Amino acid sequence: MTKTINLILTGRPITKKNSQRIVNPGKHRPFLIQSKQYLDYEKSCLWQIKGQYKGDMITDQVKLKALYWMPTKAFPDLANLLGATCDILEKAKVISNDKNIISFDGSRIMGKDKDNPRVEIELVRCQDSIIEENGGR
């Protein structure tokens, strides 16, 4: 069983929270959905993950490090980028639940790369005893 998984997802990293749309379906209450830009990014990432990750869904606790390169100097909120990345990893069935991510140590926005915006992801599986040894979450 591989302990470390590395993925590179190309394309401008998009957050979910800052790009929502209000939809009014007529007789029902209006509700929020993700922006077209986010949905396109998510779809692209799911295809990229499918081509890079051939393992089983990880149900163990994991440490995640995500390094973001943005196409411009206008950087979004890191916490929102991490949230979107976690949701995509869960939707792609790389991880069973993003609540199993026990650390984001080392995650950061690296800077600008106009020609190759991306996120480089490193997932490290952990033993269940790590949280217990450190006194809980």
SEPAKE-964287 format. One record per residue: residue number from 1; chain; x, y, z of N, C-alpha, C in turn. Coordinates in Angstrom, 1 decimal. Example, Ala and Ser with C-alpha at 12.3 -4.5 7.8 and 13.67 -1.06 7.14 Angstrom:
BEGIN
NODE  seq  mol    n.c1    n.c2    n.c3   ca.c1   ca.c2   ca.c3    c.c1    c.c2    c.c3
NODE    1    A    13.2    -5.7     7.8    12.3    -4.5     7.8    13.2    -3.3     7.8
NODE    2    A    12.8    -2.2     7.1    13.7    -1.1     7.1    12.9     0.0     7.9
This chain:
BEGIN
NODE  seq  mol    n.c1    n.c2    n.c3   ca.c1   ca.c2   ca.c3    c.c1    c.c2    c.c3
NODE    1    A     0.8    -1.2     0.0     0.0     0.0     0.0     0.9     1.2     0.0
NODE    2    A     0.6     2.1    -0.9     1.4     3.4    -1.0     1.1     4.3     0.1
NODE    3    A     2.1     4.8     0.8     1.9     5.7     1.9     1.7     7.1     1.5
NODE    4    A     2.4     7.6     0.4     2.3     8.9    -0.1     1.8     8.9    -1.5
NODE    5    A     0.9     9.9    -1.7     0.3    10.0    -3.1     0.5    11.5    -3.5
NODE    6    A     1.0    11.6    -4.7     1.3    12.9    -5.3     0.4    13.1    -6.5
NODE    7    A    -0.2    14.3    -6.6    -1.1    14.7    -7.7    -0.7    16.1    -8.2
NODE    8    A    -0.8    16.3    -9.4    -0.6    17.7   -10.0    -1.9    18.0   -10.8
NODE    9    A    -2.6    19.0   -10.4    -3.9    19.4   -11.1    -3.6    20.7   -11.8
NODE   10    A    -3.6    20.7   -13.1    -3.3    22.0   -13.8    -4.6    22.8   -14.0
NODE   11    A    -4.4    24.0   -14.3    -5.5    24.9   -14.5    -5.6    25.9   -13.3
NODE   12    A    -6.3    27.0   -13.5    -6.4    28.0   -12.4    -7.2    27.4   -11.2
NODE   13    A    -6.6    27.3   -10.1    -7.3    26.9    -8.9    -8.5    27.8    -8.6
NODE   14    A    -9.6    27.3    -8.4   -10.9    28.1    -8.2   -11.4    27.7    -6.8
NODE   15    A   -11.9    28.7    -6.1   -12.6    28.4    -4.8   -14.1    28.2    -5.1
NODE   16    A   -14.7    27.4    -4.1   -16.2    27.2    -4.2   -17.0    28.4    -3.6
NODE   17    A   -16.5    28.9    -2.5   -17.3    29.8    -1.7   -17.4    31.2    -2.4
NODE   18    A   -16.4    31.6    -3.1   -16.4    32.9    -3.7   -17.0    33.0    -5.1
NODE   19    A   -17.5    31.9    -5.5   -18.0    31.9    -6.9   -19.3    31.1    -7.0
NODE   20    A   -20.3    31.6    -6.3   -21.6    30.9    -6.3   -22.6    31.7    -7.1
NODE   21    A   -23.7    31.1    -7.6   -24.7    31.7    -8.3   -26.1    31.4    -7.6
NODE   22    A   -27.0    32.4    -7.7   -28.3    32.1    -7.2   -29.2    31.7    -8.4
NODE   23    A   -29.9    30.6    -8.1   -30.8    30.0    -9.1   -32.2    30.1    -8.6
NODE   24    A   -33.1    30.5    -9.4   -34.5    30.6    -9.0   -35.3    29.7   -10.0
NODE   25    A   -35.7    28.5    -9.5   -36.3    27.5   -10.3   -37.8    27.8   -10.6
NODE   26    A   -38.3    28.9   -10.2   -39.7    29.2   -10.4   -40.6    29.0    -9.2
NODE   27    A   -41.3    27.9    -9.0   -42.2    27.7    -7.9   -41.4    27.4    -6.6
NODE   28    A   -40.2    27.1    -6.7   -39.4    26.7    -5.5   -38.6    27.9    -5.0
NODE   29    A   -38.0    27.8    -3.8   -37.2    28.8    -3.3   -35.9    29.0    -4.1
NODE   30    A   -35.3    30.2    -4.2   -34.0    30.3    -4.8   -33.0    29.6    -4.0
NODE   31    A   -31.9    29.1    -4.6   -30.8    28.4    -3.9   -29.5    28.7    -4.6
NODE   32    A   -28.4    28.5    -3.9   -27.1    28.7    -4.4   -26.5    27.5    -5.1
NODE   33    A   -25.9    27.7    -6.3   -25.1    26.6    -6.9   -23.7    27.2    -7.2
NODE   34    A   -22.8    26.3    -7.5   -21.4    26.8    -7.8   -21.4    27.5    -9.2
NODE   35    A   -20.4    28.3    -9.3   -20.2    29.1   -10.6   -19.8    28.1   -11.7
NODE   36    A   -20.1    28.5   -13.0   -19.6    27.7   -14.1   -18.1    27.5   -14.1
NODE   37    A   -17.4    28.6   -13.7   -15.9    28.5   -13.6   -15.5    27.4   -12.6
NODE   38    A   -16.1    27.3   -11.5   -15.8    26.3   -10.5   -16.2    24.9   -11.0
NODE   39    A   -17.3    24.8   -11.6   -17.8    23.5   -12.1   -16.9    23.0   -13.2
NODE   40    A   -16.4    23.9   -14.1   -15.5    23.5   -15.1   -14.2    23.1   -14.5
NODE   41    A   -13.7    23.8   -13.5   -12.4    23.4   -12.8   -12.5    22.1   -12.2
NODE   42    A   -13.6    21.9   -11.4   -13.9    20.6   -10.7   -13.9    19.4   -11.7
NODE   43    A   -14.6    19.6   -12.8   -14.7    18.6   -13.9   -13.3    18.3   -14.4
NODE   44    A   -12.5    19.3   -14.7   -11.1    19.1   -15.2   -10.3    18.3   -14.2
NODE   45    A   -10.4    18.7   -12.9    -9.6    18.1   -11.9   -10.0    16.6   -11.7
NODE   46    A   -11.3    16.3   -11.8   -11.7    14.9   -11.7   -11.1    14.1   -12.8
NODE   47    A   -11.1    14.6   -14.0   -10.5    13.9   -15.1    -9.0    13.7   -14.9
NODE   48    A    -8.3    14.7   -14.5    -6.9    14.6   -14.2    -6.6    13.6   -13.1
NODE   49    A    -7.4    13.6   -12.1    -7.2    12.7   -11.0    -7.4    11.2   -11.5
NODE   50    A    -8.4    11.0   -12.3    -8.7     9.7   -12.9    -7.5     9.2   -13.6
NODE   51    A    -6.7    10.1   -14.3    -5.6     9.7   -15.1    -4.3     9.5   -14.2
NODE   52    A    -4.3    10.1   -13.0    -3.1    10.0   -12.2    -3.2     9.0   -11.0
NODE   53    A    -4.4     8.8   -10.5    -4.6     8.0    -9.3    -5.3     6.7    -9.6
NODE   54    A    -4.6     5.6    -9.4    -5.2     4.3    -9.7    -5.5     3.5    -8.5
NODE   55    A    -5.3     4.0    -7.3    -5.4     3.3    -6.0    -6.8     3.3    -5.5
NODE   56    A    -7.0     2.6    -4.4    -8.3     2.5    -3.7    -8.6     3.8    -3.0
NODE   57    A    -9.8     4.0    -2.6   -10.2     5.1    -1.8    -9.5     5.0    -0.5
NODE   58    A    -9.0     6.1     0.0    -8.3     6.2     1.3    -9.3     6.4     2.4
NODE   59    A    -9.4     5.5     3.3   -10.3     5.7     4.4    -9.5     6.0     5.7
NODE   60    A    -8.2     6.0     5.7    -7.3     6.3     6.8    -7.3     7.8     7.0
NODE   61    A    -6.7     8.2     8.1    -6.4     9.6     8.3    -5.2    10.0     7.4
NODE   62    A    -5.2    11.2     6.9    -4.2    11.7     6.0    -3.7    13.1     6.4
NODE   63    A    -2.5    13.3     6.0    -1.9    14.7     6.0    -2.0    15.2     4.6
NODE   64    A    -2.4    16.4     4.4    -2.5    17.0     3.0    -1.6    18.2     3.0
NODE   65    A    -0.8    18.3     1.9     0.0    19.5     1.6    -0.4    19.9     0.2
NODE   66    A    -0.9    21.1     0.0    -1.3    21.6    -1.3    -0.5    22.9    -1.6
NODE   67    A     0.2    22.9    -2.7     1.0    24.1    -3.1     0.3    24.7    -4.4
NODE   68    A    -0.1    25.9    -4.3    -0.9    26.6    -5.3     0.0    27.6    -6.1
NODE   69    A    -0.1    27.5    -7.4     0.5    28.5    -8.3    -0.7    29.2    -9.0
NODE   70    A    -0.8    30.5    -9.0    -1.9    31.2    -9.6    -1.5    31.9   -10.8
NODE   71    A    -2.4    32.2   -11.8    -2.0    32.8   -13.0    -1.8    34.3   -12.9
NODE   72    A    -2.2    34.9   -11.8    -2.1    36.4   -11.6    -1.6    36.6   -10.1
NODE   73    A    -1.3    37.8    -9.8    -0.9    38.2    -8.4    -2.2    38.3    -7.5
NODE   74    A    -3.4    38.3    -8.1    -4.6    38.3    -7.3    -4.9    37.0    -6.7
NODE   75    A    -4.5    36.8    -5.4    -4.6    35.5    -4.8    -5.9    35.3    -4.0
NODE   76    A    -6.6    34.2    -4.2    -7.8    34.0    -3.4    -7.4    33.6    -1.9
NODE   77    A    -8.4    33.4    -1.1    -8.1    32.9     0.3    -7.6    31.5     0.3
NODE   78    A    -6.5    31.2     1.0    -6.0    29.9     1.0    -6.9    28.9     1.6
NODE   79    A    -7.6    29.3     2.7    -8.6    28.3     3.3    -9.7    27.9     2.3
NODE   80    A   -10.1    28.8     1.5   -11.2    28.5     0.5   -10.6    27.6    -0.6
NODE   81    A    -9.3    27.8    -1.0    -8.7    26.9    -2.0    -8.6    25.5    -1.4
NODE   82    A    -8.1    25.4    -0.1    -8.0    24.1     0.5    -9.3    23.4     0.6
NODE   83    A   -10.4    24.1     0.9   -11.7    23.5     1.0   -12.2    22.9    -0.4
NODE   84    A   -11.9    23.7    -1.4   -12.3    23.2    -2.8   -11.5    22.0    -3.1
NODE   85    A   -10.2    22.0    -2.8    -9.3    20.8    -3.1    -9.8    19.6    -2.4
NODE   86    A   -10.1    19.8    -1.1   -10.6    18.6    -0.3   -11.9    18.1    -0.9
NODE   87    A   -12.8    18.9    -1.2   -14.1    18.5    -1.8   -13.8    17.7    -3.1
NODE   88    A   -12.9    18.2    -3.9   -12.6    17.5    -5.2   -12.0    16.2    -4.9
NODE   89    A   -11.1    16.1    -4.0   -10.5    14.8    -3.6   -11.5    13.8    -3.1
NODE   90    A   -12.5    14.3    -2.4   -13.5    13.4    -1.9   -14.5    13.0    -3.0
NODE   91    A   -14.8    13.9    -3.9   -15.7    13.6    -5.0   -15.0    12.6    -6.0
NODE   92    A   -13.7    12.7    -6.1   -13.0    11.8    -7.0   -12.7    10.5    -6.3
NODE   93    A   -13.2    10.3    -5.1   -13.0     9.1    -4.3   -11.5     8.7    -4.1
NODE   94    A   -10.7     9.8    -4.0    -9.3     9.5    -3.5    -9.4     9.4    -2.0
NODE   95    A   -10.1    10.2    -1.3   -10.3    10.1     0.1   -11.8     9.9     0.4
NODE   96    A   -12.1     9.1     1.4   -13.5     8.8     1.7   -14.3    10.0     2.3
NODE   97    A   -13.5    10.8     3.1   -14.2    11.9     3.8   -13.1    12.9     4.1
NODE   98    A   -13.4    14.2     3.8   -12.3    15.2     4.1   -12.2    15.5     5.6
NODE   99    A   -13.0    14.9     6.4   -12.8    15.0     7.9   -11.6    14.2     8.3
NODE  100    A   -11.2    13.3     7.5   -10.0    12.4     7.8    -8.7    13.1     7.5
NODE  101    A    -8.8    14.3     7.0    -7.5    15.1     6.9    -7.2    15.8     8.2
NODE  102    A    -6.1    15.3     8.8    -5.7    15.8    10.1    -4.7    16.9    10.1
NODE  103    A    -4.1    17.2     9.0    -3.1    18.3     8.9    -3.0    18.9     7.5
NODE  104    A    -2.8    20.2     7.5    -2.6    20.9     6.2    -1.2    21.5     6.2
NODE  105    A    -0.3    21.0     7.1     1.0    21.6     7.2     1.7    21.7     5.9
NODE  106    A     2.3    22.9     5.7     3.1    23.2     4.5     2.3    23.7     3.3
NODE  107    A     0.9    23.7     3.4     0.1    24.2     2.3     0.3    25.7     2.2
NODE  108    A     0.3    26.2     1.0     0.5    27.6     0.8     0.3    28.0    -0.6
NODE  109    A     0.1    29.3    -0.8     0.1    29.9    -2.2     1.5    30.2    -2.5
NODE  110    A     2.1    29.6    -3.5     3.5    29.7    -3.8     3.8    31.0    -4.6
NODE  111    A     2.8    31.5    -5.4     3.0    32.7    -6.1     2.4    32.6    -7.5
NODE  112    A     2.9    33.4    -8.4     2.3    33.5    -9.7     3.1    32.6   -10.7
NODE  113    A     2.3    31.9   -11.5     2.9    31.2   -12.7     1.8    31.3   -13.8
NODE  114    A     2.0    32.4   -14.6     1.0    32.7   -15.6     0.8    31.6   -16.6
NODE  115    A     1.9    30.9   -17.0     1.8    29.9   -18.0     1.4    28.5   -17.5
NODE  116    A     1.5    28.2   -16.2     1.2    26.9   -15.7     0.6    27.0   -14.3
NODE  117    A    -0.6    27.6   -14.2    -1.3    27.6   -12.9    -1.7    26.2   -12.5
NODE  118    A    -1.6    25.9   -11.2    -1.8    24.5   -10.8    -1.8    24.4    -9.3
NODE  119    A    -2.2    23.2    -8.8    -2.0    22.8    -7.4    -1.3    21.5    -7.4
NODE  120    A    -0.2    21.4    -6.6     0.5    20.2    -6.4     0.1    19.7    -5.0
NODE  121    A    -0.4    18.4    -5.0    -1.0    17.8    -3.8    -0.1    16.7    -3.4
NODE  122    A     0.1    16.6    -2.1     0.8    15.5    -1.5    -0.1    15.0    -0.3
NODE  123    A    -0.5    13.7    -0.4    -1.3    13.1     0.6    -0.5    12.0     1.3
NODE  124    A    -0.4    12.1     2.6     0.4    11.0     3.3    -0.6    10.3     4.3
NODE  125    A    -0.6     9.0     4.1    -1.5     8.2     5.0    -0.9     8.2     6.4
NODE  126    A    -1.7     8.2     7.4    -1.3     8.1     8.8    -1.9     6.9     9.5
NODE  127    A    -1.2     6.5    10.5    -1.8     5.4    11.4    -2.8     6.1    12.3
NODE  128    A    -3.9     5.3    12.7    -4.9     5.9    13.6    -4.3     6.3    14.9
NODE  129    A    -3.2     5.8    15.3    -2.6     6.2    16.6    -2.1     7.6    16.7
NODE  130    A    -1.9     8.2    15.5    -1.2     9.6    15.5    -2.1    10.5    16.3
NODE  131    A    -3.4    10.6    16.1    -4.2    11.5    16.9    -4.2    11.2    18.3
NODE  132    A    -4.3     9.9    18.6    -4.4     9.4    20.0    -3.1     9.8    20.8
NODE  133    A    -2.0     9.6    20.1    -0.7    10.0    20.7    -0.5    11.5    21.0
NODE  134    A    -1.2    12.3    20.2    -1.1    13.7    20.3    -2.2    14.3    21.1
NODE  135    A    -3.0    13.5    21.8    -4.1    14.0    22.7    -5.3    14.4    22.0
NODE  136    A    -5.6    13.9    20.8    -6.9    14.2    20.1    -6.7    15.3    19.1
NODE  137    A    -7.8    15.7    18.5    -7.7    16.7    17.4    -7.6    18.0    18.1
